[in-house]
Amino acid sequence: VQLQASGGGSVQAGGSLRLSCAASGRFFRVHDMGWYRQSPGKSRELVASITSGGRTNYADSVKGRFTISRDTAKNTVYLQMSSLKVEDTAVYYCNSVLVASMQSEYWGQGTQVTVSS
């Protein structure tokens, strides 16, 4: 099982970016999917998550600016980030709970998001 993230980059404050993360490999079911981020000197924090039923959860710091969505058929989760702030700069990691040989949590490789003033 692999989670492949893409879409990071550099943008000026106020700009937008869209992250994608696709799950691939042999598994039976995908439960929750989400995005976390980690900036230097800070612990990894939840940005947003979405259940298999479409229920979403956001960190207070991104509410109203970020939107998480998923394409169940493609086993892909997206994070649309708008009105980006300098403090959104971090490495973003996708995360998913899915059932392969057993239910487990998987992490994708990080993708860097840099927001400049």
C-alpha positions as a Markdown table, in Angstrom:
| # | Residue | x | y | z |
|---|---|---|---|---|
| 1 | Val | 0.0 | 0.0 | 0.0 |
| 2 | Gln | 1.3 | 3.4 | -0.9 |
| 3 | Leu | 0.0 | 7.0 | -0.5 |
| 4 | Gln | 1.4 | 9.3 | -3.2 |
| 5 | Ala | 1.1 | 13.0 | -2.5 |
| 6 | Ser | 1.5 | 15.7 | -5.1 |
| 7 | Gly | 0.8 | 19.4 | -5.6 |
| 8 | Gly | 3.0 | 21.2 | -3.2 |
| 9 | Gly | 5.1 | 24.2 | -4.2 |
| 10 | Ser | 5.7 | 27.9 | -3.6 |
| 11 | Val | 3.1 | 30.6 | -3.6 |
| 12 | Gln | 2.7 | 34.2 | -2.4 |
| 13 | Ala | 0.5 | 35.0 | 0.5 |
| 14 | Gly | -3.1 | 35.1 | -0.6 |
| 15 | Gly | -2.6 | 32.5 | -3.3 |
| 16 | Ser | -3.9 | 29.0 | -3.7 |
| 17 | Leu | -2.6 | 25.5 | -4.0 |
| 18 | Arg | -4.2 | 22.1 | -4.4 |
| 19 | Leu | -2.7 | 19.0 | -2.9 |
| 20 | Ser | -3.7 | 15.5 | -4.0 |
| 21 | Cys | -2.9 | 12.1 | -2.5 |
| 22 | Ala | -3.8 | 8.8 | -4.1 |
| 23 | Ala | -3.8 | 5.4 | -2.4 |
| 24 | Ser | -2.6 | 2.5 | -4.4 |
| 25 | Gly | -1.8 | -1.2 | -3.9 |
| 26 | Arg | -3.9 | -4.0 | -2.6 |
| 27 | Phe | -6.5 | -3.1 | -0.1 |
| 28 | Phe | -10.2 | -3.7 | 0.5 |
| 29 | Arg | -11.5 | -0.5 | 1.9 |
| 30 | Val | -10.4 | 3.1 | 2.6 |
| 31 | His | -11.8 | 4.7 | 5.8 |
| 32 | Asp | -10.7 | 8.1 | 6.9 |
| 33 | Met | -8.3 | 10.2 | 4.8 |
| 34 | Gly | -6.7 | 13.4 | 5.9 |
| 35 | Trp | -3.8 | 15.9 | 5.7 |
| 36 | Tyr | -1.3 | 16.8 | 8.4 |
| 37 | Arg | 1.4 | 19.3 | 8.4 |
| 38 | Gln | 4.7 | 19.9 | 10.2 |
| 39 | Ser | 6.8 | 23.1 | 10.2 |
| 40 | Pro | 10.3 | 23.3 | 11.7 |
| 41 | Gly | 10.4 | 23.1 | 15.4 |
| 42 | Lys | 6.8 | 22.1 | 15.7 |
| 43 | Ser | 4.9 | 18.9 | 16.1 |
| 44 | Arg | 2.9 | 17.4 | 13.3 |
| 45 | Glu | -0.7 | 18.7 | 13.4 |
| 46 | Leu | -4.0 | 17.7 | 11.8 |
| 47 | Val | -5.0 | 20.1 | 9.0 |
| 48 | Ala | -8.2 | 18.4 | 7.8 |
| 49 | Ser | -9.8 | 15.0 | 7.6 |
| 50 | Ile | -12.7 | 13.4 | 5.8 |
| 51 | Thr | -14.5 | 10.1 | 6.6 |
| 52 | Ser | -15.7 | 7.6 | 4.1 |
| 53 | Gly | -19.1 | 9.1 | 4.5 |
| 54 | Gly | -17.9 | 12.5 | 3.6 |
| 55 | Arg | -17.9 | 14.1 | 7.1 |
| 56 | Thr | -15.1 | 16.7 | 7.4 |
| 57 | Asn | -13.1 | 18.1 | 10.2 |
| 58 | Tyr | -10.8 | 21.1 | 10.0 |
| 59 | Ala | -8.2 | 22.7 | 12.3 |
| 60 | Asp | -9.4 | 26.1 | 13.5 |
| 61 | Ser | -6.5 | 27.8 | 11.8 |
| 62 | Val | -7.6 | 26.7 | 8.3 |
| 63 | Lys | -11.4 | 26.8 | 8.6 |
| 64 | Gly | -12.9 | 28.9 | 5.8 |
| 65 | Arg | -9.7 | 28.8 | 3.7 |
| 66 | Phe | -9.0 | 25.1 | 3.1 |
| 67 | Thr | -11.4 | 22.5 | 1.7 |
| 68 | Ile | -10.9 | 18.7 | 1.9 |
| 69 | Ser | -12.6 | 16.4 | -0.5 |
| 70 | Arg | -12.2 | 12.9 | -1.8 |
| 71 | Asp | -12.9 | 10.8 | -4.9 |
| 72 | Thr | -13.9 | 7.4 | -3.6 |
| 73 | Ala | -13.6 | 5.8 | -7.0 |
| 74 | Lys | -10.0 | 7.0 | -7.3 |
| 75 | Asn | -9.1 | 6.5 | -3.7 |
| 76 | Thr | -7.8 | 10.0 | -3.7 |
| 77 | Val | -8.0 | 12.9 | -1.2 |
| 78 | Tyr | -7.6 | 16.5 | -2.1 |
| 79 | Leu | -6.8 | 19.6 | -0.2 |
| 80 | Gln | -7.8 | 22.9 | -1.8 |
| 81 | Met | -5.9 | 25.7 | 0.0 |
| 82 | Ser | -6.9 | 29.3 | -0.6 |
| 83 | Ser | -6.0 | 32.6 | 1.0 |
| 84 | Leu | -2.7 | 31.1 | 2.0 |
| 85 | Lys | -0.7 | 32.7 | 4.8 |
| 86 | Val | 3.0 | 32.6 | 5.6 |
| 87 | Glu | 2.2 | 30.5 | 8.6 |
| 88 | Asp | 0.8 | 27.8 | 6.4 |
| 89 | Thr | 4.3 | 27.0 | 5.3 |
| 90 | Ala | 5.1 | 23.4 | 6.2 |
| 91 | Val | 5.6 | 19.9 | 4.9 |
| 92 | Tyr | 2.2 | 18.5 | 4.3 |
| 93 | Tyr | 1.5 | 14.7 | 4.8 |
| 94 | Cys | -1.4 | 12.7 | 3.7 |
| 95 | Asn | -2.8 | 10.0 | 5.9 |
| 96 | Ser | -5.3 | 7.3 | 5.5 |
| 97 | Val | -6.8 | 4.5 | 7.5 |
| 98 | Leu | -7.5 | 1.6 | 5.3 |
| 99 | Val | -8.0 | -2.2 | 5.3 |
| 100 | Ala | -5.4 | -4.3 | 3.6 |
| 101 | Ser | -4.5 | -7.5 | 5.4 |
| 102 | Met | -5.7 | -5.7 | 8.5 |
| 103 | Gln | -6.9 | -2.2 | 9.3 |
| 104 | Ser | -3.9 | 0.1 | 9.5 |
| 105 | Glu | -2.8 | 3.7 | 9.3 |
| 106 | Tyr | -0.6 | 4.8 | 6.4 |
| 107 | Trp | 1.3 | 7.9 | 5.6 |
| 108 | Gly | 2.4 | 9.5 | 2.4 |
| 109 | Gln | 5.7 | 11.2 | 1.7 |
| 110 | Gly | 5.6 | 14.8 | 2.6 |
| 111 | Thr | 5.1 | 17.6 | 0.1 |
| 112 | Gln | 6.5 | 21.1 | 0.8 |
| 113 | Val | 4.3 | 24.1 | 0.8 |
| 114 | Thr | 6.0 | 27.4 | 1.0 |
| 115 | Val | 4.1 | 30.7 | 1.3 |
| 116 | Ser | 6.0 | 33.9 | 1.0 |
| 117 | Ser | 5.0 | 37.4 | 1.9 |
